[in-house]
C-alpha cells in the first residue's frame, strides 16, 4: 500500500483498503498448488483419514448392493413364491443397511475429529506467523481483514480438507459404480437413462462459470464487513468525540449491504441449479418408467430390473447434487486458501542477521523521583524509589489495595 505527499484520493486510507478488497474476485477455479500445500495439515492425522477413506469405500459398496438385492428378490423369490429365499435376501439387505449406517457414522465422526484439529492447527500457525511479522505489516493491513483470514477463510478451507475431498472421492466412485451396474443389467435401458446427461453437463457448465466469481465475491465481502467493523470499534472514541456516528453507520450499512447482495447472488445460483438437477432426475425416472415398462410388457426385461433402475436413478442424481454443493465449497476454499497462503508467505520486513548474537538477560534500573499520588479522602504524598529489573522480574507497580479508589481530580 503506497501513498503520495500532497495528493489525496477518496480511496486512500483504511476505508479505501476495505472497499478495494472486495474487488479481488479473480482466480482459478481449482489451484493444485493451494490444495497440495494445505493437505500438509492433514499429515499428522493420516491414519484416521485413511480409515475414513476405507469406510467410505465400504459405504459406497453397500449403497450399490441394496437396489441389486431388491432386483434379485423380485425376480426370484417373489416371482416363484420362495419364502425361504425371500427371508435370506431380507436378512442380507438388513445387514447391508446396518453396515452402511455403522460405516457412515464412524466415517463422519473421524472426519469431524480430524477437521477440528486441522482447524485449530491452521489457526495456530497463522497466529504464530502474525506474531513474527513486522509492525509495518500490521500498520498497512486492516485488522478486521486479518481476523477474517484466521476465522472465516480457515473455516471454509477446513470444510474442503476434512470432508470435501472424501466426499468428492465417495461420490465419484458411487457414480462410477452405478453406471457399471446399470449397464451390466440392461445396456439399452441405461443408454435411455443417460440421455439426460448432456442437459446436466450444460447446466453444470453454466453454473460453474458464474459460481466462480460469485463465491469469490462472498469471501471478499465478508472480509470487508469484518474489517469495517473492527476499524469502527477500535476507533469508537474518535467517532463519538467528533459525532461521526451517522457517517460510520452509513459506511457500515454500505459494506453490509454489499455482503448481503453477494451472498444472495451466490445462493441464487445454487437454488437455481439444485432444482434443475432434481428436475433432470425426475425426467430420468420418467424415461426409466416408460422404456422399462414397455420392455417388461414385451418380456425383454424383468420387473426387478426396472425397479432396481428406479432406485439407481435416484441414487445417481444424489451424488451429482452433492458434487454441485461441493463445487461451491471448493470455490470458497480456493479463494480463502489463496489469501491464507499469501499471508503465510509474507516475510517479515525486519529479520535477524545470519550472525546475530542472542541478547543476554537485561539488567537495569528505573528511578522515580517526586512522584505524587493520592486516593480519595487521603492526602497526597511523594516518593522516590528505584526499581531494579531483570528479565522475568515482577512488575514495578503493584495493584492498589482492594478498598482504594481512583484519585480525585485536581
C-alpha positions as CSV (number, residue, x, y, z in Angstrom):
1,X,0.0,0.0,0.0
2,X,1.6,3.3,-1.1
3,X,0.9,7.0,-0.6
4,X,2.0,10.3,-2.0
5,X,2.5,13.6,-0.2
6,X,0.4,16.4,-1.5
7,X,-2.1,14.3,-3.3
8,X,-5.3,12.9,-1.8
9,X,-7.7,10.4,-3.1
10,X,-11.1,9.1,-1.7
11,X,-9.7,5.6,-2.0
12,X,-6.7,6.3,0.3
13,X,-6.6,5.0,3.9
14,X,-8.2,2.1,5.7
15,X,-11.6,2.7,4.2
16,X,-10.2,2.6,0.7
17,X,-8.4,-0.6,1.5
18,X,-11.6,-2.2,2.7
19,X,-13.6,-1.1,-0.3
20,X,-10.9,-2.2,-2.8
21,X,-10.5,-5.5,-1.1
22,X,-14.0,-6.5,-2.3
23,X,-12.9,-6.2,-5.9
24,X,-10.3,-9.0,-5.7
25,X,-12.5,-11.8,-7.1
26,X,-10.4,-13.2,-9.9
27,X,-8.6,-16.5,-9.5
28,X,-8.5,-20.1,-10.8
29,X,-11.4,-22.4,-10.2
30,X,-9.0,-25.1,-8.9
31,X,-5.5,-24.4,-7.7
32,X,-3.5,-27.6,-7.3
33,X,-0.7,-25.7,-5.5
34,X,-3.0,-24.4,-2.9
35,X,-4.6,-27.9,-2.3
36,X,-1.2,-29.6,-2.0
37,X,0.1,-27.1,0.5
38,X,-3.0,-27.2,2.6
39,X,-3.0,-31.0,2.6
40,X,0.1,-30.9,4.7
41,X,-2.1,-30.0,7.7
42,X,-3.8,-33.4,7.4
43,X,-0.4,-35.2,7.5
44,X,-0.4,-35.7,11.3
45,X,-3.8,-37.4,11.2
46,X,-3.3,-39.6,8.1
47,X,-4.2,-42.8,9.9
48,X,-7.7,-41.6,10.8
49,X,-8.1,-40.1,7.3
50,X,-7.1,-43.5,5.8
51,X,-9.6,-45.3,8.0
52,X,-12.3,-42.8,6.9
53,X,-11.4,-43.4,3.3
54,X,-11.7,-47.2,3.8
55,X,-15.1,-46.8,5.4
56,X,-16.1,-44.6,2.5
57,X,-15.3,-47.5,0.2
58,X,-17.4,-49.8,2.3
59,X,-20.3,-47.4,2.4
60,X,-20.2,-46.9,-1.4
61,X,-20.2,-50.6,-2.0
62,X,-23.1,-51.2,0.4
63,X,-25.1,-48.4,-1.3
64,X,-24.8,-50.3,-4.5
65,X,-25.8,-53.6,-3.0
66,X,-29.3,-52.7,-1.7
67,X,-31.0,-52.0,-5.1
68,X,-29.5,-55.1,-6.6
69,X,-30.9,-57.2,-3.8
70,X,-34.3,-55.7,-4.5
71,X,-34.0,-56.8,-8.1
72,X,-33.0,-60.3,-7.1
73,X,-35.8,-60.5,-4.6
74,X,-38.5,-59.5,-7.1
75,X,-37.2,-61.7,-10.0
76,X,-36.6,-64.9,-8.0
77,X,-38.2,-65.5,-4.5
78,X,-41.2,-63.2,-5.0
79,X,-41.8,-64.4,-8.6
80,X,-41.6,-68.1,-7.6
81,X,-43.1,-67.8,-4.2
82,X,-39.9,-68.9,-2.5
83,X,-40.4,-67.6,1.1
84,X,-37.1,-69.1,2.4
85,X,-35.2,-67.3,-0.4
86,X,-37.0,-64.1,0.4
87,X,-36.1,-64.3,4.1
88,X,-32.4,-64.8,3.1
89,X,-32.4,-61.7,0.9
90,X,-34.2,-59.7,3.6
91,X,-31.6,-60.6,6.1
92,X,-28.8,-59.7,3.6
93,X,-30.5,-56.3,3.0
94,X,-30.9,-55.6,6.7
95,X,-27.2,-56.4,7.2
96,X,-26.3,-54.1,4.3
97,X,-28.3,-51.3,5.7
98,X,-26.9,-51.8,9.2
99,X,-23.3,-51.9,7.8
100,X,-24.0,-48.7,5.8
101,X,-25.2,-47.0,9.0
102,X,-22.2,-48.0,11.0
103,X,-19.7,-47.2,8.3
104,X,-21.2,-43.8,7.6
105,X,-21.4,-42.9,11.3
106,X,-17.8,-43.8,12.1
107,X,-16.7,-42.1,8.9
108,X,-18.4,-38.8,9.8
109,X,-17.0,-39.0,13.3
110,X,-13.5,-39.4,12.1
111,X,-13.8,-36.6,9.5
112,X,-15.2,-34.3,12.2
113,X,-12.4,-35.2,14.6
114,X,-9.7,-34.5,12.0
115,X,-11.5,-31.4,10.8
116,X,-11.5,-29.7,14.2
117,X,-7.8,-30.5,14.7
118,X,-6.9,-29.2,11.3
119,X,-8.9,-26.1,12.0
120,X,-7.0,-25.5,15.3
121,X,-3.6,-26.2,13.8
122,X,-4.1,-23.9,10.8
123,X,-5.3,-21.0,13.0
124,X,-2.5,-21.5,15.5
125,X,0.0,-21.5,12.6
126,X,-1.5,-18.2,11.3
127,X,-1.4,-16.6,14.7
128,X,2.3,-17.6,15.2
129,X,3.1,-16.1,11.8
130,X,1.3,-12.9,12.6
131,X,3.4,-12.5,15.7
132,X,6.6,-12.9,13.6
133,X,5.6,-10.3,11.0
134,X,7.0,-6.8,11.4
135,X,5.0,-3.9,12.8
136,X,4.9,-2.4,9.3
137,X,2.6,-5.2,8.1
138,X,0.1,-4.6,10.8
139,X,0.2,-0.8,10.1
140,X,-0.6,-1.3,6.4
141,X,-3.2,-4.1,6.8
142,X,-6.7,-3.9,8.2
143,X,-7.1,-5.8,11.5
144,X,-10.6,-6.9,10.6
145,X,-9.5,-8.3,7.3
146,X,-6.7,-10.3,9.0
147,X,-9.2,-11.6,11.5
148,X,-11.4,-12.7,8.6
149,X,-8.5,-14.7,7.2
150,X,-8.0,-16.5,10.5
151,X,-11.7,-17.1,11.2
152,X,-13.8,-17.2,8.0
153,X,-11.3,-18.4,5.4
154,X,-9.8,-21.1,7.6
155,X,-13.3,-22.4,8.3
156,X,-14.1,-23.0,4.6
157,X,-10.6,-24.5,4.0
158,X,-11.3,-26.9,6.8
159,X,-14.6,-28.0,5.2
160,X,-12.7,-28.8,2.0
161,X,-9.8,-30.6,3.6
162,X,-11.6,-32.7,6.2
163,X,-14.9,-33.6,4.3
164,X,-14.9,-32.2,0.8
165,X,-12.1,-34.4,-0.6
166,X,-13.5,-37.6,0.9
167,X,-17.0,-36.6,-0.4
168,X,-15.5,-36.0,-3.8
169,X,-14.0,-39.4,-4.0
170,X,-17.0,-41.1,-2.5
171,X,-19.5,-39.6,-4.9
172,X,-17.2,-40.2,-7.9
173,X,-16.8,-43.9,-7.0
174,X,-20.6,-44.2,-6.4
175,X,-21.4,-42.6,-9.7
176,X,-19.0,-44.9,-11.5
177,X,-20.4,-48.0,-9.7
178,X,-24.0,-47.1,-10.5
179,X,-23.1,-46.7,-14.2
180,X,-21.3,-50.1,-14.3
181,X,-24.2,-51.9,-12.5
182,X,-26.9,-50.3,-14.7
183,X,-25.0,-51.1,-17.9
184,X,-24.5,-54.7,-16.8
185,X,-28.2,-55.2,-16.1
186,X,-29.5,-53.5,-19.3
187,X,-27.3,-51.6,-21.7
188,X,-30.2,-50.3,-23.7
189,X,-32.2,-49.0,-20.7
190,X,-29.0,-47.5,-19.3
191,X,-28.5,-45.6,-22.6
192,X,-32.0,-44.2,-22.4
193,X,-31.5,-43.2,-18.8
194,X,-28.2,-41.4,-19.5
195,X,-29.9,-39.4,-22.3
196,X,-30.4,-36.6,-19.8
197,X,-26.7,-36.2,-19.1
198,X,-26.0,-33.7,-21.9
199,X,-28.6,-31.4,-20.3
200,X,-26.9,-32.0,-16.9
201,X,-23.5,-31.1,-18.4
202,X,-24.8,-27.9,-19.9
203,X,-26.4,-26.8,-16.6
204,X,-23.3,-27.7,-14.7
205,X,-21.1,-25.7,-17.1
206,X,-23.3,-22.6,-16.8
207,X,-23.4,-22.9,-13.0
208,X,-19.7,-23.3,-12.7
209,X,-18.9,-20.3,-14.9
210,X,-21.0,-18.0,-12.7
211,X,-20.2,-19.6,-9.4
212,X,-16.5,-19.0,-9.7
213,X,-17.0,-15.2,-9.5
214,X,-20.0,-15.2,-7.2
215,X,-18.5,-17.3,-4.4
216,X,-15.1,-15.4,-4.5
217,X,-17.1,-12.2,-4.1
218,X,-18.7,-13.6,-1.0
219,X,-15.3,-14.2,0.6
220,X,-14.2,-10.7,-0.3
221,X,-17.3,-9.0,1.1
222,X,-17.4,-10.8,4.4
223,X,-13.8,-9.7,4.9
224,X,-14.8,-6.2,4.1
225,X,-17.6,-6.3,6.7
226,X,-15.3,-7.7,9.4
227,X,-12.6,-5.1,8.5
228,X,-15.0,-2.2,8.7
229,X,-16.5,-3.4,12.0
230,X,-13.1,-3.8,13.6
231,X,-12.0,-0.4,12.5
232,X,-15.1,1.3,13.8
233,X,-15.0,-0.5,17.2
234,X,-11.3,0.3,17.7
235,X,-11.9,4.0,16.8
236,X,-15.2,4.4,18.7
237,X,-13.7,7.1,21.0
238,X,-12.8,9.2,18.0
239,X,-16.1,8.6,16.3
240,X,-18.1,9.6,19.4
241,X,-15.7,12.6,20.1
242,X,-16.3,14.0,16.6
243,X,-20.0,13.0,16.5
244,X,-19.5,10.8,13.4
245,X,-21.9,8.0,14.4
246,X,-24.2,8.7,11.5
247,X,-21.4,8.6,8.9
248,X,-19.9,5.5,10.4
249,X,-23.4,3.8,10.4
250,X,-23.8,4.7,6.7
251,X,-20.5,3.3,5.7
252,X,-21.2,0.0,7.6
253,X,-24.6,-0.2,6.0
254,X,-22.9,0.0,2.6
255,X,-20.4,-2.8,3.2
256,X,-23.1,-4.9,5.0
257,X,-25.5,-4.4,2.1
258,X,-22.8,-5.4,-0.4
259,X,-22.1,-8.5,1.6
260,X,-25.8,-9.4,1.7
261,X,-26.2,-8.9,-2.1
262,X,-23.1,-11.0,-2.8
263,X,-24.4,-13.9,-0.7
264,X,-27.9,-13.6,-2.2
265,X,-26.4,-13.8,-5.7
266,X,-24.3,-16.8,-4.8
267,X,-27.1,-18.6,-3.1
268,X,-29.4,-17.8,-6.0
269,X,-27.2,-19.8,-8.3
270,X,-27.3,-22.8,-6.0
271,X,-31.1,-22.5,-5.6
272,X,-31.5,-22.5,-9.4
273,X,-29.0,-25.3,-10.1
274,X,-30.2,-27.7,-7.5
275,X,-33.9,-27.7,-8.7
276,X,-32.5,-28.2,-12.2
277,X,-30.7,-31.4,-11.0
278,X,-33.9,-32.6,-9.3
279,X,-35.9,-31.9,-12.5
280,X,-33.5,-33.9,-14.6
281,X,-33.6,-36.7,-12.0
282,X,-37.4,-36.9,-12.3
283,X,-37.1,-36.7,-16.1
284,X,-34.7,-39.7,-16.0
285,X,-37.2,-41.5,-13.7
286,X,-39.9,-41.0,-16.3
287,X,-37.6,-42.3,-19.0
288,X,-37.0,-45.5,-17.0
289,X,-40.7,-46.0,-16.3
290,X,-41.7,-45.6,-19.9
291,X,-39.0,-47.5,-21.7
292,X,-38.6,-50.0,-18.9
293,X,-42.4,-50.6,-18.7
294,X,-42.5,-51.2,-22.4
295,X,-39.6,-53.6,-22.2
296,X,-41.3,-55.5,-19.4
297,X,-44.6,-55.7,-21.4
298,X,-42.6,-57.2,-24.3
299,X,-40.8,-59.6,-22.0
300,X,-37.5,-58.0,-22.8
301,X,-36.8,-57.1,-19.2
302,X,-37.9,-58.3,-15.8
303,X,-39.8,-56.2,-13.4
304,X,-36.9,-56.5,-10.9
305,X,-34.5,-54.8,-13.3
306,X,-36.9,-51.8,-13.8
307,X,-37.4,-51.4,-10.0
308,X,-33.6,-51.6,-9.5
309,X,-33.1,-49.0,-12.2
310,X,-35.5,-46.6,-10.5
311,X,-33.5,-47.0,-7.3
312,X,-30.2,-46.5,-9.0
313,X,-31.5,-43.4,-10.9
314,X,-32.4,-41.8,-7.6
315,X,-29.0,-42.6,-6.1
316,X,-27.3,-41.5,-9.3
317,X,-28.5,-37.9,-9.1
318,X,-27.9,-37.6,-5.3
319,X,-24.1,-37.6,-5.7
320,X,-24.5,-35.0,-8.5
321,X,-26.3,-32.7,-6.1
322,X,-23.6,-33.3,-3.5
323,X,-20.9,-32.6,-6.0
324,X,-22.6,-29.3,-7.1
325,X,-22.7,-28.2,-3.5
326,X,-19.1,-29.3,-3.1
327,X,-18.2,-27.2,-6.0
328,X,-19.4,-24.1,-4.2
329,X,-17.3,-25.1,-1.2
330,X,-14.4,-25.6,-3.5
331,X,-14.7,-22.1,-4.9
332,X,-14.8,-20.6,-1.4
333,X,-11.9,-22.7,-0.3
334,X,-9.8,-21.8,-3.3
335,X,-10.4,-18.1,-2.7
336,X,-9.8,-18.4,1.1
337,X,-6.8,-20.7,0.6
338,X,-5.0,-18.3,-1.8
339,X,-5.4,-15.5,0.7
340,X,-4.3,-17.6,3.7
341,X,-1.2,-18.8,1.8
342,X,-0.4,-15.2,0.7
343,X,-0.5,-14.3,4.4
344,X,1.7,-17.3,5.4
345,X,4.1,-16.4,2.5
346,X,4.5,-12.8,3.7
347,X,8.0,-12.4,5.1
348,X,8.9,-10.0,8.0
349,X,10.5,-6.8,6.9
350,X,13.0,-6.9,9.8
351,X,14.9,-10.1,10.3
352,X,17.9,-11.1,12.3
353,X,21.3,-11.1,10.6
354,X,22.7,-14.6,10.0
355,X,25.4,-14.0,12.6
356,X,23.1,-12.3,15.1
357,X,24.1,-12.9,18.8
358,X,21.5,-13.8,21.3
359,X,20.8,-10.9,23.7
360,X,21.8,-11.7,27.3
361,X,19.5,-11.0,30.2
362,X,19.0,-7.2,30.6
363,X,19.9,-5.6,33.9
364,X,18.9,-2.0,34.6
365,X,17.1,0.3,36.9
366,X,14.3,2.9,36.8
367,X,14.3,5.7,39.3
368,X,11.1,7.6,40.2
369,X,11.6,10.9,41.9
370,X,9.0,13.2,43.4
371,X,6.1,11.2,42.0
372,X,2.9,12.2,43.8
373,X,-0.2,10.1,44.1
374,X,-3.3,10.2,46.2
375,X,-6.6,8.3,46.9
376,X,-9.9,9.9,47.9
377,X,-10.1,11.1,51.5
378,X,-6.3,10.9,51.8
379,X,-3.5,13.3,51.4
380,X,-1.2,13.3,48.5
381,X,2.4,12.1,49.2
382,X,5.5,11.9,47.2
383,X,8.1,9.2,47.0
384,X,11.4,8.3,45.5
385,X,12.1,4.7,44.6
386,X,14.3,2.7,42.4
387,X,13.3,-0.5,40.7
388,X,15.9,-2.9,39.6
389,X,14.8,-5.1,36.8
390,X,15.9,-8.4,35.4
391,X,14.2,-10.3,32.7
392,X,11.2,-12.1,34.1
393,X,11.2,-10.0,37.3
394,X,8.0,-8.7,39.0
395,X,6.1,-5.7,37.8
396,X,7.3,-2.4,39.4
397,X,3.8,-1.3,40.0
398,X,1.6,-3.4,42.2
399,X,-2.2,-3.2,42.1
400,X,-3.7,-0.8,44.6
401,X,-5.5,-2.2,47.7
402,X,-9.0,-3.5,47.2
403,X,-10.5,-0.5,49.1
404,X,-8.5,2.0,47.1
405,X,-10.4,4.4,44.8
406,X,-9.4,6.4,41.8
407,X,-7.6,9.7,42.6
408,X,-9.8,12.8,42.9
409,X,-9.5,15.3,40.1
410,X,-7.2,18.3,40.9
